Amino acid sequence: MRKQRSLKPRSLLIVLVVLIFVTGFTSAEDLGVTVGVEFTIENIHRDNNSEDYRMPWLGPFVIYENSFLDDALDLYAELSFWFGFFDDNPKDLYFNLAAAYNLFLSPVSTLSFLLENEVESYAISPRPDEGSGAISIFKPGLRFTQSLGFGDVYAQALFPITYLNYFSDADTEVALKATLGWESDFGLGFSLTPVFSLSPDSGYDSLEILATYGTDAIYIEVEVIIPNEFSDYGMTITPEVFFHITGGFGAYLRCEVAGIGAEGNMILAPAVGVTFSF
């Protein structure tokens, strides 16, 4: 697994980080930076004496998001550090870096080339027994957007390549996420994303459904994940509400409900967060 750390996706991270810091402060009006902190509790419904007891986490984070070259280049970076208030006070790290180059084919048609690398490191402290406790996923893809009279319709294909997975023996895992979505002119959005595993095993994996609604004051989204092996894992529903507060401040509530319909118990993970954007 350690050999995989020298793969090209890591070089992409370095290039995108340089781009962000070189171009990120060229706009004095809007830096595109959001800082915040989130508090969440995993397994909140479980008894502390059970095997999977409640696990509270506190995670400060920073997000950078901006567009350049007349909106032809979109950059996104997110970094968060998580502190666990249970057991030996574990500490986790999450990092996500994404870029999109938009080719405007016409006033109503856009072809976007997507690159993303997501890294989640588990058990930074205490250290895992063997190797690195991390999941790293490189996501190349394409997106085509067509503006119509009732909003924007888009089709997207992502190919997540899991090149480092602490929880799997497979060296590399490849999947396909094919999305068909619609974003209205009045804030409503909807998308369907079937997920297929391509390697090392091939087949249908899950269906992801996302519904969103946003205004200047509020943003609401509900994500539903229906796995192929429904009886084993059950359905996951995650509603989230974000409130825009004056002066760049914001707050959000979220609750992940997993294992719905499975033979085991459901898992609840509520979260609350505050943000400030400048």
Contacts in CASP RR format, 6 or more apart in sequence:
PFRMAT RR
TARGET T0000
AUTHOR 0000-0000-0000
METHOD contacts of the structure
MODEL  1
MRKQRSLKPRSLLIVLVVLIFVTGFTSAEDLGVTVGVEFTIENIHRDNNS
EDYRMPWLGPFVIYENSFLDDALDLYAELSFWFGFFDDNPKDLYFNLAAA
YNLFLSPVSTLSFLLENEVESYAISPRPDEGSGAISIFKPGLRFTQSLGF
GDVYAQALFPITYLNYFSDADTEVALKATLGWESDFGLGFSLTPVFSLSP
DSGYDSLEILATYGTDAIYIEVEVIIPNEFSDYGMTITPEVFFHITGGFG
AYLRCEVAGIGAEGNMILAPAVGVTFSF
1 131 0 8 1.000
1 132 0 8 1.000
1 164 0 8 1.000
1 171 0 8 1.000
2 131 0 8 1.000
2 132 0 8 1.000
4 136 0 8 1.000
4 163 0 8 1.000
4 164 0 8 1.000
4 171 0 8 1.000
4 172 0 8 1.000
5 164 0 8 1.000
7 138 0 8 1.000
7 163 0 8 1.000
9 117 0 8 1.000
9 136 0 8 1.000
9 138 0 8 1.000
9 161 0 8 1.000
9 163 0 8 1.000
10 117 0 8 1.000
12 97 0 8 1.000
12 115 0 8 1.000
12 117 0 8 1.000
12 138 0 8 1.000
13 97 0 8 1.000
13 117 0 8 1.000
16 75 0 8 1.000
16 77 0 8 1.000
16 97 0 8 1.000
16 99 0 8 1.000
16 115 0 8 1.000
17 77 0 8 1.000
17 97 0 8 1.000
19 75 0 8 1.000
19 99 0 8 1.000
20 64 0 8 1.000
20 75 0 8 1.000
20 77 0 8 1.000
23 66 0 8 1.000
23 68 0 8 1.000
23 75 0 8 1.000
24 31 0 8 1.000
24 64 0 8 1.000
24 66 0 8 1.000
24 75 0 8 1.000
25 31 0 8 1.000
26 68 0 8 1.000
27 66 0 8 1.000
30 66 0 8 1.000
31 64 0 8 1.000
31 66 0 8 1.000
31 278 0 8 1.000
32 64 0 8 1.000
32 65 0 8 1.000
32 66 0 8 1.000
32 277 0 8 1.000
32 278 0 8 1.000
33 62 0 8 1.000
33 63 0 8 1.000
33 64 0 8 1.000
33 277 0 8 1.000
33 278 0 8 1.000
34 62 0 8 1.000
34 63 0 8 1.000
34 64 0 8 1.000
34 65 0 8 1.000
34 275 0 8 1.000
34 276 0 8 1.000
34 277 0 8 1.000
35 60 0 8 1.000
35 61 0 8 1.000
35 62 0 8 1.000
35 63 0 8 1.000
35 275 0 8 1.000
35 276 0 8 1.000
36 60 0 8 1.000
36 61 0 8 1.000
36 62 0 8 1.000
36 273 0 8 1.000
36 274 0 8 1.000
36 275 0 8 1.000
36 276 0 8 1.000
37 58 0 8 1.000
37 59 0 8 1.000
37 60 0 8 1.000
37 61 0 8 1.000
37 273 0 8 1.000
37 274 0 8 1.000
38 57 0 8 1.000
38 58 0 8 1.000
38 59 0 8 1.000
38 61 0 8 1.000
38 80 0 8 1.000
38 271 0 8 1.000
38 272 0 8 1.000
38 273 0 8 1.000
39 56 0 8 1.000
39 57 0 8 1.000
39 58 0 8 1.000
39 59 0 8 1.000
39 271 0 8 1.000
39 272 0 8 1.000
39 273 0 8 1.000
40 56 0 8 1.000
40 57 0 8 1.000
40 254 0 8 1.000
40 269 0 8 1.000
40 270 0 8 1.000
40 271 0 8 1.000
40 272 0 8 1.000
41 54 0 8 1.000
41 55 0 8 1.000
41 56 0 8 1.000
41 57 0 8 1.000
41 269 0 8 1.000
41 270 0 8 1.000
41 271 0 8 1.000
42 54 0 8 1.000
42 55 0 8 1.000
42 56 0 8 1.000
42 57 0 8 1.000
42 267 0 8 1.000
42 269 0 8 1.000
43 52 0 8 1.000
43 53 0 8 1.000
43 54 0 8 1.000
43 55 0 8 1.000
43 267 0 8 1.000
43 268 0 8 1.000
43 269 0 8 1.000
44 54 0 8 1.000
44 268 0 8 1.000
44 269 0 8 1.000
44 270 0 8 1.000
45 265 0 8 1.000
45 266 0 8 1.000
45 267 0 8 1.000
45 268 0 8 1.000
46 52 0 8 1.000
46 53 0 8 1.000
46 54 0 8 1.000
46 265 0 8 1.000
47 53 0 8 1.000
48 54 0 8 1.000
52 267 0 8 1.000
53 86 0 8 1.000
54 86 0 8 1.000
55 84 0 8 1.000
55 86 0 8 1.000
56 84 0 8 1.000
56 85 0 8 1.000
56 86 0 8 1.000
57 82 0 8 1.000
57 83 0 8 1.000
57 84 0 8 1.000
57 85 0 8 1.000
57 92 0 8 1.000
58 82 0 8 1.000
58 83 0 8 1.000
58 84 0 8 1.000
58 85 0 8 1.000
59 80 0 8 1.000
59 81 0 8 1.000
59 82 0 8 1.000
59 83 0 8 1.000
60 80 0 8 1.000
60 81 0 8 1.000
61 78 0 8 1.000
61 79 0 8 1.000
61 80 0 8 1.000
61 81 0 8 1.000
61 94 0 8 1.000
62 78 0 8 1.000
62 79 0 8 1.000
62 80 0 8 1.000
63 76 0 8 1.000
63 77 0 8 1.000
63 78 0 8 1.000
64 75 0 8 1.000
64 76 0 8 1.000
64 77 0 8 1.000
64 78 0 8 1.000
65 74 0 8 1.000
65 75 0 8 1.000
65 76 0 8 1.000
65 77 0 8 1.000
66 74 0 8 1.000
66 75 0 8 1.000
67 73 0 8 1.000
67 74 0 8 1.000
67 75 0 8 1.000
68 75 0 8 1.000
71 102 0 8 1.000
72 101 0 8 1.000
72 102 0 8 1.000
72 103 0 8 1.000
72 104 0 8 1.000
73 99 0 8 1.000
73 100 0 8 1.000
73 101 0 8 1.000
73 102 0 8 1.000
74 99 0 8 1.000
74 100 0 8 1.000
74 101 0 8 1.000
74 102 0 8 1.000
75 98 0 8 1.000
75 99 0 8 1.000
76 96 0 8 1.000
76 97 0 8 1.000
76 98 0 8 1.000
76 99 0 8 1.000
77 96 0 8 1.000
77 97 0 8 1.000
77 98 0 8 1.000
78 94 0 8 1.000
78 95 0 8 1.000
78 96 0 8 1.000
78 97 0 8 1.000
79 93 0 8 1.000
79 94 0 8 1.000
79 95 0 8 1.000
79 96 0 8 1.000
80 93 0 8 1.000
80 94 0 8 1.000
80 95 0 8 1.000
81 91 0 8 1.000
81 92 0 8 1.000
81 93 0 8 1.000
81 94 0 8 1.000
82 91 0 8 1.000
82 92 0 8 1.000
82 93 0 8 1.000
82 94 0 8 1.000
83 89 0 8 1.000
83 91 0 8 1.000
84 90 0 8 1.000
84 91 0 8 1.000
88 125 0 8 1.000
88 126 0 8 1.000
89 125 0 8 1.000
90 122 0 8 1.000
90 123 0 8 1.000
90 124 0 8 1.000
90 125 0 8 1.000
90 126 0 8 1.000
91 123 0 8 1.000
91 124 0 8 1.000
91 125 0 8 1.000
92 120 0 8 1.000
92 121 0 8 1.000
92 122 0 8 1.000
92 123 0 8 1.000
92 124 0 8 1.000
93 119 0 8 1.000
93 120 0 8 1.000
93 121 0 8 1.000
93 124 0 8 1.000
94 119 0 8 1.000
94 120 0 8 1.000
94 121 0 8 1.000
95 118 0 8 1.000
95 119 0 8 1.000
95 120 0 8 1.000
95 121 0 8 1.000
96 116 0 8 1.000
96 117 0 8 1.000
96 118 0 8 1.000
96 119 0 8 1.000
97 116 0 8 1.000
97 117 0 8 1.000
98 114 0 8 1.000
98 115 0 8 1.000
98 116 0 8 1.000
98 117 0 8 1.000
98 139 0 8 1.000
99 114 0 8 1.000
99 115 0 8 1.000
99 116 0 8 1.000
100 112 0 8 1.000
100 113 0 8 1.000
100 114 0 8 1.000
100 115 0 8 1.000
100 143 0 8 1.000
101 112 0 8 1.000
101 113 0 8 1.000
102 110 0 8 1.000
102 111 0 8 1.000
102 112 0 8 1.000
103 110 0 8 1.000
103 111 0 8 1.000
103 112 0 8 1.000
103 113 0 8 1.000
104 110 0 8 1.000
105 111 0 8 1.000
107 147 0 8 1.000
108 146 0 8 1.000
108 147 0 8 1.000
108 148 0 8 1.000
109 144 0 8 1.000
109 145 0 8 1.000
109 146 0 8 1.000
109 147 0 8 1.000
110 144 0 8 1.000
110 145 0 8 1.000
111 142 0 8 1.000
111 143 0 8 1.000
111 144 0 8 1.000
112 142 0 8 1.000
112 143 0 8 1.000
112 144 0 8 1.000
112 145 0 8 1.000
113 141 0 8 1.000
113 142 0 8 1.000
114 139 0 8 1.000
114 140 0 8 1.000
114 141 0 8 1.000
114 142 0 8 1.000
114 143 0 8 1.000
114 156 0 8 1.000
114 158 0 8 1.000
115 139 0 8 1.000
115 140 0 8 1.000
115 141 0 8 1.000
116 138 0 8 1.000
116 139 0 8 1.000
116 140 0 8 1.000
116 158 0 8 1.000
117 136 0 8 1.000
117 137 0 8 1.000
117 138 0 8 1.000
117 139 0 8 1.000
118 135 0 8 1.000
118 136 0 8 1.000
118 137 0 8 1.000
118 139 0 8 1.000
119 134 0 8 1.000
119 135 0 8 1.000
119 136 0 8 1.000
119 137 0 8 1.000
120 134 0 8 1.000
120 135 0 8 1.000
120 136 0 8 1.000
121 132 0 8 1.000
121 133 0 8 1.000
121 134 0 8 1.000
122 128 0 8 1.000
122 133 0 8 1.000
122 134 0 8 1.000
122 135 0 8 1.000
122 166 0 8 1.000
123 133 0 8 1.000
128 166 0 8 1.000
131 166 0 8 1.000
132 164 0 8 1.000
132 166 0 8 1.000
133 166 0 8 1.000
134 164 0 8 1.000
134 166 0 8 1.000
135 162 0 8 1.000
135 164 0 8 1.000
135 165 0 8 1.000
135 166 0 8 1.000
135 167 0 8 1.000
136 162 0 8 1.000
136 163 0 8 1.000
136 164 0 8 1.000
136 165 0 8 1.000
137 160 0 8 1.000
137 161 0 8 1.000
137 162 0 8 1.000
137 163 0 8 1.000
138 160 0 8 1.000
138 161 0 8 1.000
138 163 0 8 1.000
139 158 0 8 1.000
139 159 0 8 1.000
139 160 0 8 1.000
139 161 0 8 1.000
140 158 0 8 1.000
140 159 0 8 1.000
140 161 0 8 1.000
141 156 0 8 1.000
141 157 0 8 1.000
141 158 0 8 1.000
141 159 0 8 1.000
142 156 0 8 1.000
142 157 0 8 1.000
143 154 0 8 1.000
143 155 0 8 1.000
143 156 0 8 1.000
143 157 0 8 1.000
144 154 0 8 1.000
144 155 0 8 1.000
144 156 0 8 1.000
145 152 0 8 1.000
145 153 0 8 1.000
145 154 0 8 1.000
146 152 0 8 1.000
146 153 0 8 1.000
146 154 0 8 1.000
149 185 0 8 1.000
150 184 0 8 1.000
150 185 0 8 1.000
151 182 0 8 1.000
151 183 0 8 1.000
151 184 0 8 1.000
151 185 0 8 1.000
152 182 0 8 1.000
152 183 0 8 1.000
153 181 0 8 1.000
153 182 0 8 1.000
154 179 0 8 1.000
154 180 0 8 1.000
154 181 0 8 1.000
154 182 0 8 1.000
154 183 0 8 1.000
155 178 0 8 1.000
155 179 0 8 1.000
155 180 0 8 1.000
155 181 0 8 1.000
156 177 0 8 1.000
156 178 0 8 1.000
156 179 0 8 1.000
156 180 0 8 1.000
156 181 0 8 1.000
157 176 0 8 1.000
157 177 0 8 1.000
157 178 0 8 1.000
157 179 0 8 1.000
158 176 0 8 1.000
158 177 0 8 1.000
158 179 0 8 1.000
159 174 0 8 1.000
159 175 0 8 1.000
159 176 0 8 1.000
159 177 0 8 1.000
159 198 0 8 1.000
160 174 0 8 1.000
160 175 0 8 1.000
160 177 0 8 1.000
161 172 0 8 1.000
161 173 0 8 1.000
161 174 0 8 1.000
162 168 0 8 1.000
162 170 0 8 1.000
162 172 0 8 1.000
162 173 0 8 1.000
162 174 0 8 1.000
162 175 0 8 1.000
163 171 0 8 1.000
163 172 0 8 1.000
165 173 0 8 1.000
170 200 0 8 1.000
172 199 0 8 1.000
172 200 0 8 1.000
173 197 0 8 1.000
173 199 0 8 1.000
173 200 0 8 1.000
174 197 0 8 1.000
174 198 0 8 1.000
174 199 0 8 1.000
175 195 0 8 1.000
175 196 0 8 1.000
175 197 0 8 1.000
175 198 0 8 1.000
175 205 0 8 1.000
176 195 0 8 1.000
176 196 0 8 1.000
176 198 0 8 1.000
177 193 0 8 1.000
177 194 0 8 1.000
177 195 0 8 1.000
177 208 0 8 1.000
178 193 0 8 1.000
178 194 0 8 1.000
178 196 0 8 1.000
179 191 0 8 1.000
179 192 0 8 1.000
179 193 0 8 1.000
180 191 0 8 1.000
180 192 0 8 1.000
180 193 0 8 1.000
181 189 0 8 1.000
181 190 0 8 1.000
181 191 0 8 1.000
181 192 0 8 1.000
182 189 0 8 1.000
182 190 0 8 1.000
182 191 0 8 1.000
183 189 0 8 1.000
187 212 0 8 1.000
187 213 0 8 1.000
187 214 0 8 1.000
187 215 0 8 1.000
188 212 0 8 1.000
188 213 0 8 1.000
188 214 0 8 1.000
189 210 0 8 1.000
189 211 0 8 1.000
189 212 0 8 1.000
189 213 0 8 1.000
190 210 0 8 1.000
190 211 0 8 1.000
190 212 0 8 1.000
191 208 0 8 1.000
191 209 0 8 1.000
191 210 0 8 1.000
192 207 0 8 1.000
192 208 0 8 1.000
192 209 0 8 1.000
193 207 0 8 1.000
193 208 0 8 1.000
193 209 0 8 1.000
193 210 0 8 1.000
194 204 0 8 1.000
194 206 0 8 1.000
194 207 0 8 1.000
194 208 0 8 1.000
195 204 0 8 1.000
195 205 0 8 1.000
195 206 0 8 1.000
195 207 0 8 1.000
195 208 0 8 1.000
196 202 0 8 1.000
196 203 0 8 1.000
196 204 0 8 1.000
196 205 0 8 1.000
197 203 0 8 1.000
197 204 0 8 1.000
197 205 0 8 1.000
203 228 0 8 1.000
204 228 0 8 1.000
205 227 0 8 1.000
205 228 0 8 1.000
206 225 0 8 1.000
206 226 0 8 1.000
206 227 0 8 1.000
206 228 0 8 1.000
207 225 0 8 1.000
207 226 0 8 1.000
208 223 0 8 1.000
208 224 0 8 1.000
208 225 0 8 1.000
208 226 0 8 1.000
209 223 0 8 1.000
209 224 0 8 1.000
209 225 0 8 1.000
209 226 0 8 1.000
210 221 0 8 1.000
210 222 0 8 1.000
210 223 0 8 1.000
210 224 0 8 1.000
211 221 0 8 1.000
211 222 0 8 1.000
212 219 0 8 1.000
212 220 0 8 1.000
212 221 0 8 1.000
212 222 0 8 1.000
213 219 0 8 1.000
213 220 0 8 1.000
213 221 0 8 1.000
214 220 0 8 1.000
216 244 0 8 1.000
217 243 0 8 1.000
217 244 0 8 1.000
218 241 0 8 1.000
218 242 0 8 1.000
218 243 0 8 1.000
218 244 0 8 1.000
219 241 0 8 1.000
219 242 0 8 1.000
219 244 0 8 1.000
220 239 0 8 1.000
220 240 0 8 1.000
220 241 0 8 1.000
220 242 0 8 1.000
221 239 0 8 1.000
221 240 0 8 1.000
222 237 0 8 1.000
222 238 0 8 1.000
222 239 0 8 1.000
222 240 0 8 1.000
223 236 0 8 1.000
223 237 0 8 1.000
223 238 0 8 1.000
223 239 0 8 1.000
223 240 0 8 1.000
224 235 0 8 1.000
224 236 0 8 1.000
224 237 0 8 1.000
224 238 0 8 1.000
225 235 0 8 1.000
225 236 0 8 1.000
225 237 0 8 1.000
226 234 0 8 1.000
226 235 0 8 1.000
227 233 0 8 1.000
227 234 0 8 1.000
227 235 0 8 1.000
230 261 0 8 1.000
230 262 0 8 1.000
231 261 0 8 1.000
231 262 0 8 1.000
231 263 0 8 1.000
232 262 0 8 1.000
232 263 0 8 1.000
233 258 0 8 1.000
233 259 0 8 1.000
233 262 0 8 1.000
234 258 0 8 1.000
234 259 0 8 1.000
234 260 0 8 1.000
234 261 0 8 1.000
234 262 0 8 1.000
235 259 0 8 1.000
235 260 0 8 1.000
235 261 0 8 1.000
236 256 0 8 1.000
236 257 0 8 1.000
236 258 0 8 1.000
236 259 0 8 1.000
236 260 0 8 1.000
237 256 0 8 1.000
237 257 0 8 1.000
237 260 0 8 1.000
238 254 0 8 1.000
238 255 0 8 1.000
238 256 0 8 1.000
238 257 0 8 1.000
239 254 0 8 1.000
239 255 0 8 1.000
240 252 0 8 1.000
240 253 0 8 1.000
240 254 0 8 1.000
241 252 0 8 1.000
241 253 0 8 1.000
241 254 0 8 1.000
242 250 0 8 1.000
242 251 0 8 1.000
242 252 0 8 1.000
243 250 0 8 1.000
243 251 0 8 1.000
243 252 0 8 1.000
244 250 0 8 1.000
245 251 0 8 1.000
248 276 0 8 1.000
248 277 0 8 1.000
248 278 0 8 1.000
249 274 0 8 1.000
249 275 0 8 1.000
249 276 0 8 1.000
250 274 0 8 1.000
250 275 0 8 1.000
250 276 0 8 1.000
250 277 0 8 1.000
251 272 0 8 1.000
251 273 0 8 1.000
251 274 0 8 1.000
251 275 0 8 1.000
252 272 0 8 1.000
252 273 0 8 1.000
252 275 0 8 1.000
253 270 0 8 1.000
253 271 0 8 1.000
253 272 0 8 1.000
253 273 0 8 1.000
254 270 0 8 1.000
254 271 0 8 1.000
254 272 0 8 1.000
255 268 0 8 1.000
255 269 0 8 1.000
255 270 0 8 1.000
255 271 0 8 1.000
256 267 0 8 1.000
256 268 0 8 1.000
256 269 0 8 1.000
256 270 0 8 1.000
256 271 0 8 1.000
257 266 0 8 1.000
257 267 0 8 1.000
257 268 0 8 1.000
258 266 0 8 1.000
258 267 0 8 1.000
258 269 0 8 1.000
259 265 0 8 1.000
259 266 0 8 1.000
259 267 0 8 1.000
260 266 0 8 1.000
END
